[in-house]
Amino acid sequence: MKPAAALKESVGEKWIPAIYRDKIRVLRTRAFNLGIIARQNDAEILYTLLGIELKVGRKRLSCPDLSTARYLRVFARIGLDEIAVPYDISKIAALADELESSWQHTLLLLEKENSTKDRAAVNKIRSALIKLMRQEIAETGAGSVMPEFKQTTKQQKYHQNKK
């Protein structure tokens, strides 16, 4: 078994693509394009006079709040261009907490299981792990740009029942 696949197995339910598939994509979401290159990125949250921004490489993304910036930062680190963002902003903070703790847990397991290897070998495994995450999340997809709204009203129900 490859080291990245073995690490995926040891992470278990804290695997970021599993959280994305099972907890995020089941919600009403909208697709969001980060506009970044698909590779590992250093993502940084900046507090500016105009609000909160997420800096990924040379690109800056304006974020409405800190929890959205934290949520997007996890996916920017993985190098995903397009992701799903929950439409209900009250759910983003809890998901950001879970995704960030999963990210840290995965990195700690990587360091722990490969402590005897040299730095270059660990970096190679980390790259393979992030590539695996990127592929699995891309397979799940980002969904549509706008969530689907059911537009049934009381009047429509009344007229349908009258017929």
C-alpha positions in Angstrom: 0.0 0.0 0.0 1.3 3.5 -0.9 2.2 5.7 2.0 -0.5 8.3 1.1 -3.2 5.7 0.9 -2.1 4.2 4.2 -2.2 7.6 5.8 -5.7 8.1 4.4 -6.8 4.8 6.1 -5.3 5.9 9.5 -7.0 9.3 9.4 -10.4 7.6 9.0 -13.5 9.7 9.4 -11.4 12.9 9.7 -10.4 12.6 6.1 -11.1 16.0 4.5 -12.7 14.6 1.3 -15.0 12.5 3.4 -16.1 15.5 5.4 -16.7 17.4 2.2 -18.7 14.6 0.6 -20.7 13.6 3.7 -21.3 16.9 5.6 -20.9 19.8 3.1 -22.2 18.6 -0.3 -25.4 17.2 1.3 -26.3 20.8 2.3 -27.6 23.5 0.1 -24.4 24.9 -1.4 -23.1 27.2 -4.1 -20.0 26.8 -6.2 -17.2 29.1 -5.4 -14.2 29.6 -7.6 -11.0 30.4 -5.8 -9.1 31.1 -9.0 -5.8 29.4 -7.9 -3.4 27.0 -9.4 -3.9 23.4 -8.5 -1.0 22.7 -6.1 -0.1 23.1 -2.5 -0.5 26.7 -1.5 0.3 28.8 1.5 -2.9 30.5 2.5 -2.9 33.4 4.9 -5.8 35.3 6.5 -5.2 39.0 6.5 -7.1 41.6 8.6 -7.3 44.8 6.5 -9.1 48.1 6.8 -11.6 46.8 4.3 -12.3 43.6 6.1 -10.9 40.1 6.1 -9.0 38.8 3.1 -7.6 35.4 2.2 -4.2 35.7 0.5 -3.2 32.7 -1.6 0.1 33.3 -3.4 -0.3 36.7 -5.0 -4.1 36.6 -5.1 -6.3 38.1 -2.5 -9.9 37.1 -1.9 -12.3 39.3 0.1 -14.2 37.3 2.7 -17.4 38.3 4.4 -16.2 37.0 7.8 -13.5 35.1 9.6 -15.2 31.7 9.5 -15.6 31.9 5.7 -11.9 32.8 5.4 -10.9 29.8 7.6 -13.2 27.5 5.5 -11.7 28.6 2.2 -8.1 28.5 3.6 -8.3 24.7 4.0 -9.3 24.2 0.4 -6.8 26.8 -0.8 -4.0 24.8 1.0 -5.0 21.7 -0.9 -5.0 23.6 -4.2 -8.6 23.3 -5.2 -9.9 25.8 -7.8 -13.6 25.3 -7.3 -15.4 24.2 -4.1 -18.9 24.2 -2.6 -19.6 26.7 0.1 -22.7 26.2 2.3 -25.4 28.7 1.5 -26.4 28.9 5.2 -23.6 31.0 6.7 -24.5 29.8 10.2 -23.1 26.4 9.3 -19.7 27.6 8.0 -18.0 28.2 11.4 -18.6 24.7 12.6 -17.5 23.2 9.3 -14.4 25.4 9.3 -13.5 24.1 12.8 -13.9 20.5 11.7 -11.9 21.0 8.5 -9.0 22.8 10.2 -8.8 20.2 13.0 -8.8 17.5 10.4 -6.1 19.3 8.4 -3.9 19.5 11.6 -4.7 15.9 12.6 -3.6 14.7 9.1 -0.3 16.7 9.2 0.4 15.4 12.7 -0.2 11.8 11.6 2.1 12.3 8.6 4.9 13.6 10.8 4.4 10.9 13.4 4.3 7.9 11.0 7.3 9.2 9.0 9.5 10.5 11.8 12.4 8.2 10.8 12.4 9.3 7.1 14.3 12.3 5.8 12.6 15.6 5.0 12.5 15.1 1.2 10.6 11.7 1.6 8.1 13.3 4.0 7.5 16.2 1.6 6.9 13.7 -1.2 4.4 11.8 0.8 2.7 15.0 1.8 2.4 16.1 -1.9 0.9 12.7 -2.8 -1.5 13.0 0.1 -2.7 16.4 -1.0 -3.0 15.3 -4.6 -5.2 12.4 -3.4 -7.4 14.9 -1.4 -7.6 17.2 -4.4 -8.7 14.3 -6.7 -11.4 13.0 -4.3 -12.9 16.4 -3.7 -12.8 17.2 -7.4 -14.7 14.0 -8.1 -17.4 15.0 -5.6 -17.7 18.4 -7.4 -18.6 21.9 -6.4 -22.2 21.8 -7.5 -24.1 24.6 -9.2 -23.2 28.3 -8.9 -26.6 29.1 -7.3 -28.5 26.7 -5.0 -31.8 25.4 -6.0 -34.8 27.1 -4.4 -38.2 25.6 -4.3 -40.7 28.3 -5.2 -44.0 26.8 -4.1 -46.3 29.3 -2.5 -49.5 29.0 -0.6 -51.3 30.4 -3.7 -49.8 27.8 -6.0 -50.8 25.0 -3.6 -54.3 26.4 -3.4 -54.8 26.6 -7.2 -53.4 23.1 -7.7 -55.8 21.7 -5.1 -58.8 23.4 -6.7 -58.2 21.8 -10.1 
